[in-house]
Amino acid sequence: MDTPHIPNTPDCLMQLLENPLFHRILDVMQTGVSITDPTGTIKFFSKSCYTVHGLNPQDSVVGKNIGEVFCTADSGVLKSLETGQATTINSVARNGVEALCRRYPILDGNRVICCVAEVLATTHQNNQLDELLKRLQQLKNKSGYVIGKESSHRGALCTFESLIGDTRVMQKLKKMGRRFARSQEPVLILGESGTGKELLAQAIHTASSRAEGAFVSVNCAALPRELAESELFGYVEGAFTGAKKGGKKGKFELADNGTIFLDEIAELPLHLQAKFLRVLENNEIQKIGMGQSQYSNFRLIAATNRDLPELIRQGQFREDLYHRLNILELRLPSLRQRRGDIPALIAQLIEWICGPQKALSLHLSPEVLKLFMHYPWPGNVRELKNVLAYAYCCMDDNEVELGLQHLPERMFTQPQAPSPAALELKGGMEHGRTGLHAAPEAFSFRRAQGDLERHAIEAALNAAGGNKSRAARTLGIARNTLYLKMKALGLPLHSEKRSRK
């Protein structure tokens, strides 16, 4: 949506705000409307805004800073004022009322002169709550906004098709993951840190019958001990000092008809493990301060990088909970166990880091690829991504080859990691059962991306009868991007005409 343009902005805006008719027009709307100036000061707050946010109109918020009224000011109105971009995230007032809110910055040339926010519905409107809260939670998950957590995957959940890995161990893992997606039983994902346990959990969710429901991700290690119970199970109004008006939904309740992913499950405090065990038995949750249980139709996926049987022996994890969790087990391989996937992972990660156009011209030197194929990767795929990001930032704007000089020093000090001199002397590679042999020439993103994309593009073009616009829509990319990729892959650009003959 184009942002409005107001000529002679300051004077015009002040005249508008001082016009009683302007106030009367906005005050009759059921949608709440507010206006904030570039300093973050609220200049207008409609009657509906007070109503839907549960605020007293006699306690005027006009003249206050937006942060005094809303907990989400930094990621909402203030972000729109700073970037000049519209934002859609949930809004949380200081009184605990949540709302679905859209912010529109108003520009005068390149200068942002105010931000107009419209609030569509809030948790204060109990008669409209059920359907709106479901949509609000879907929006928070799909847009990547959950308070205190942002999605690391550009707002889109991972699928088995987007999981990189053609080695034997990854093919077996994805096959079992698809089978487990059909079940409603808990899944326990094991693996070292940085192997992509949350991505696998997302893939299971998107392949399941719950794909349209929420995917709620919780890092158990990040939960403050004193707040862990209220975060997971929620609470009712008045349950304790400082409790929000109207109470709060817990993560299990938010995952109703969807999936809850508990990462680092081994870090869950022992006193909560007993309560969690009862929840798993019948999917009934009991909020803090609530005398009765409440049903939530969630599916659980848990993950850990720790040895749970050893923790049981140490008395740090309940054995009965372990047996309740460990029904469908998936073990993610380390990057050392799937070295054959490294070139494909490099191709994907480089595109994420610098964008598809820049990635087409970027390539790795033979020495860097040799190092990557021998390096032990204690941090797994996460470390590979971090190393590539570091190296790209160390390159000059006109450089297209990522060399040893761009890599962090730790790459050459890890045990088992070959030194730069050894890399120059060593020729060729062979990697066990993967059968991967590295060519002596530089590793090119274009070649690796071609192996990954050629089949998908050809299949989409065949299904579309050669129509590139339709094929681009099928692939979820722009038509110009499709042409760029076809040209890079050496695919004929005029196949449409030949296919009709």
N, C-alpha and C positions, 0 to 999 in steps of 0.2 A: 504494500500500500504506500502510495506517495505521501510524504510528509507535507502538510500545508505550508504555504508561503504567505507571510503577512508583510505587506510593504509598510515602511515607517513603523517598524515593530514596536519599539518601546511606547511611543505615544498611542498607537492604535490599540495595543494590549491594555494599557491603563484605562483608555476610554471604554473599552469593552468590559473590563472588570467593574467599572463604576456605573455601568448602564443597568438600571433596575430590571429592564425587560430581559436582558441576558440572564440575570439570576432567576427570574420567573420561569423562563423557558427551560432551563436546566433543572430547576427545582421540581417541576412536574414530572420529570422522567423517573421511572423506577430504577433505571441503571444509575448507579452513583458516579458522579463526575467530580474530579478535583484538578486544580491547576497549581503547579509548583514552579517558582522562578529558578534561574540558573544557580542561585546560592543554596537551593534546597528548601527555601521558605515557602510554606503553603500560602497561596494567594486567594484560592477559592475552594470551597468544600460544600457541595450541594446537600440539600436536606436528605436526599436518598442515601448519600454517602454516610451521614451520621446514622441513619436507620440500619443499613445493611451491615455496618461495622459495629453496631451495638454501642454507639457513643452518644453522649448527652449533648444535644445542640446548644444547651446553655454553657457548656464548657467548650467554647469555640477553639478550634485548632488553627484557625487562620492566624498567620503570623508566627506559628511555631515551625521549627525545622522538621522536615519529613521524618527524620530519624527518631524524633521524640514520640512519634505516633505509630510508626511501623518498624517492626524488627527486620523486615526485608528491604529496607530503603536502599541499602548499598547495591543490591543486586537487581533492583527494580527501577524506581524513578531516577535515582542518582546515576545509575549506569546509563540510562537513556540520555540524561543531560550531558554526561561525559562523552559518550560515543556518537550521539546523534542517531542512534538506531532504536527502533521500537523493540520492546521486550514483552514477553508473555511468560510470567511465572506466577506461582501462587503468592498471595500477599498475606502477611501475618501481622495483625495489629498488636500493639503492646498489651491489649486486654485478652489476647489469645485467640481472637476470631480470625479464621482463615477465609480467604476469598480467591476467586479466579479473576485475575486483573490483567489489563492490557495498558501499556504506556506508550504514548505517541509524542516524540519530541517535535516542537514547532521551530522551524528554521527561518532565519532571515539571512539569505545567502548561505555562508558556511557557518554562521553563528547560531547556536541554540539559544533561544530566548525564553523558553518555558517548556514544560512537559505537561501534557494532558493525560490523565489516567481515568479509565473507566472500569468500574468494578461490576461484574456480572452477577455474582451470587456469593453468599458467604455461609459459614457454618452457623451464623446467628439466625438465619432464616430456616428454622426447623421444618417448616411445612414443605420446603423444596429440597431438603437435604439429600435424601437417599441417592437419587439419580445424579445430582450434581457432584456429590462427593466421589462417586465412581469415576466420573469424567475428570474431575480434578486430579485424582490419583493417577489416572492413565496419562494425563498431560504432564504431571510431574515426572513420571518415569520415562515417557517417550521423549520429552524435551531435555532429559538429563538433569532436571533440577529436583533435588531432594535436599532439604536444609542440611548443610554440613557435608554434602557429598555431591560431586558432579560425575557424570558418566565419563569414563575414559575412552569411550568408543564413538565419540562424535554423535551421541544421542541415539544411536541405532544399536539394537541388540544383535549379538552375533548369531549366526546360523552354522549348521554343519557344513554347508556349502562354502561359507566364508572362512572356515577354520583352515589355515594353511597346514599341509602335511600329507605327503604322498608316500612316505616311508611305510614299511610293513607294520611297524608298531602303531603308527598314527591311523592307518587304515583300519586296523583291528579295533582301536579305541573308538573311532567314529561309528563303526558298525555296531558296537555294543551300546554306545550312547544313544543311537537311534532306537534300538530295541528298548532300552530303559525308559526312553521318553514316552513309550506307550503305557507304562505302568503308573500307578499312583503311589507306589511305595517310596520311602526316602532313598536318596542316592548319597553315597559318601564318596567324595573325590579326594584322593590322596596324591601328593606330589610335592616336589621342592618348591620353594618360593620363586616366583617369577615364571612358572611354567604355563600360566594361563588358566587357572582353575575357574575363575569367574567367567571367562569366555566360554568354557565348556558348559558351565551351568546355564548360561544364557542360551547356548545352542540346544540344550535339552529342553529348556522352557519353550523356545520358539518351535520346536518339533513336536511339542505335546498338544493335547487338546485344550490346554490352558493358555495357548499363545496370545489370545485376545485379553487375558487378564493381566494384572500387575506383576512385574518382576521386582521384588523388594530385596535389596541387597544390604546386608548388615555385617560389618566387621566386628566380631566379638571382642577382639583385642583393643579396639578403639572405644568401647563402651566404658564410660566411667563407672567404677564399681557401685557407687551409691545411686547411680541413675539407670543401671542396666535393666532392673526389673520394670521400671516405668516405661523405658524405651521399648522393650520387647512386648510387654503385656498391656501397657496403657494404664490409665487410672480414671476414676470418676471425680466429678466436681466435689471439692471439699475433702478429698482423701488425705491431704496433708497440707501443711503451711506452704503457700506459694503455688498450689495447684491451679492450673488454668480454669477459668470459668467455662463450664460445659465439659470439663475433663479432656482427655486426650486419647486418641486411638494408638494402640501399640502396633508394632511391626507385623505381628501375627494377624491382627485384625485387618490391617491394610492389604495383606496378601490373600484375602478372601477371594476364592475362585481363581487364584493365580499361584505364583511360586514364591517362596521365601528362601533366599540363599544366605546361609550362615557361614561366613568365611572365618577361618581360624577358630573353629568350634572348640578346640582344646583349651582356649583361653576363657571359656565361660566359667564363672565362679561356681564352686561346688554347691552352694546353697541354691543357685538357680538351676543347676543340673537336675535336681530332684523335681522342681516345679516343671521344668521343660519335659521331663520324662512323662509326667502326667498329661501334658498337652499332646504329646505324640500318641498316647494311647487312644484318645478319642476325639482329638482336634477341638477340645473345649478349653477356652482360655478364661482366666479369672483376673479381671482388672484389680488394681490396688483400690481398696475401699468398696469393692462390689461384693455383695453377699452371695451371688449366684454366678454360675458359669455361663459363658457365651460361646456359641459354635462358630468356628471359622473354617471354611473349606479350603485350606491351603495345602500345597504340596511342598515338602521340604527337600532341599539340596544342601548338604553340609560339606565343608572342605577343611583340610588341615595339612600342614607340612610336618607335623610332629608324629612320633610313634605312640599311638594311643594305647596299645597293650603295655608298653613300658610305663606310661603315665598311670595306668591302672595299677600296676605293681607298686608304684610310688605313692598310691593313694590320692592322686591328683585328678583322676577322672573315674566316673562311676562305670562299673562293669556292665550293669544292667542297661545304662544309656548307650554304651558302645554297641551292645548286641541289638538294641532297637534301631540304632542308626545304620549299622553295617549289614543292610539287607542287599542292596545293589551297590557294589563297590567298583569304582573306576580309578585306575592309577595312571596319572599323567606322566609320560616319560620326560626325563630331563633333556635339555638340548644336546648333551653329550651322547644320548642314546638315539638321537634322530638327526645326526649331522647332515644327512642327505637332504633335509628340509631347509638347511641354512640359506642356500641361494634364493629359494622362493620367499623365505622370510625377509631376506635383505631387500628383495624387490618390493614387497608390500610395505615394509617399514620406511624405506626411502621415499616412497610416494606419500605416505602419511606425513613425513617430516618436512619435505620441501615441495610437495604438490606434483601432480602428474606431468605437467609441462617441463618443469625443471628436471624431474627424474629421468626424462627421456634422454637428456644430454649428459647425465652423470654416470660415471662408471668407477669401479674399484680397480686399483692396480693389482696385478697378479700376486704381489707380495702380501697385500692386505687380505686377499681371499684365502691364501695359504694360511696366514695367521688365524683367520676366523675359523678355518676348518680344523685347526689343531688346538685352538685355545680351549681350556676346560669349561668356560662359561659357568662359574658358580652361581651367577645371578640369572642364568637361563635366558629366555626370550626378552625379559625385561632389561637385562643387562645389555643384550645385543641392541635393543632399541636405544638405550641410553648412550652406548658407544657411538652409534651412527649419528645420533643427534649432536653429540659433542664434536665429532669429526666434521660434520657439515658446518657447524658454527665456526670451526677453525679454518675453513677454506675461504680463499679470497673470492670475490664476486665473479671473477673471470675464470676461475679454475673449474675444470670438469672432471678431473681425476682425483679420487680420494686415495691418498697415499699413506704410508706408514707415519710420516711426519705429522699427520693430522690426528693420530690416535692418542688416547690418554696413556700416560706412562705405565699405569698398572697393567696394561696389556702385555708388557714385556717383562714384568716381574713376577707374574703368577707361576707357580710350579707347573711344569709340563708345557709352558708356553715357549715356543721357539723364539730366539733372539732375531733381530733384523738381519744380522750377518748370516745366521743359520738359514733363514728364509731365502736369502739370495743364492746360497749354495745348493739348497735342496730343490730338486726338480720333480714335478709330478706328485700325485697323491692317490692313495687308494684307501677307502674307508669301509673295511669289513664287509658286512652283509649288504650294505646299501649299494655296493657296486658303483659308487660315484667316483669318477675320474675327472680331475680338474684340468681343463685345457691350459696351456701355458700363457695364453693371451689374457688380457684384462677381463674381469667379470663385468659384463655390461648389463645394466638394468633393462635395456631394451630386449636383450635375448631372454633373460629370465622372465620378464613380463610377457614376452611372446609365448613362452611355454605355458604360462598360466591362462592367458586370455584368448589365444588363437581359437581354441575349440569352442569357447563360449560365444565369440563373435560370429564364427562360421555357423554355429547352430542357430543363433538368433536371426542371422540373415536368411538362412534356409527356411526357417519357420515363417519369416515375414515375406517370403517370395522375392527377396532381394531389396525390399523397401527399407532404406536405411533409417528413415524417421521412425518407422514402426520397430525396427530392430533396436534402435537406441532407447526407445521407451521400454522395451522388454528388458534391456540390460540395466535400465535405471540411470543412464548417462545422457548428456546432451548430444545432439546430432554432430556438432562440431568436434566434440571429444571423440566420438566414434570415428570420424574421418581421420583425426590425428592418430588414433591408435592403429587404424587400418594401414595408414601410410607407414607408421613405425614398424609394423609387423610385416610389411611387404605384401599385404593383401590387395588384390585388384580393386580399385575404386569404382570401376564401371561394371562390376559383376551383375548389377541389376539388369542392364540392357542385355547382357549375354544370356542371363537366365530365362529371358522371355522368348528367346529364339528357339 
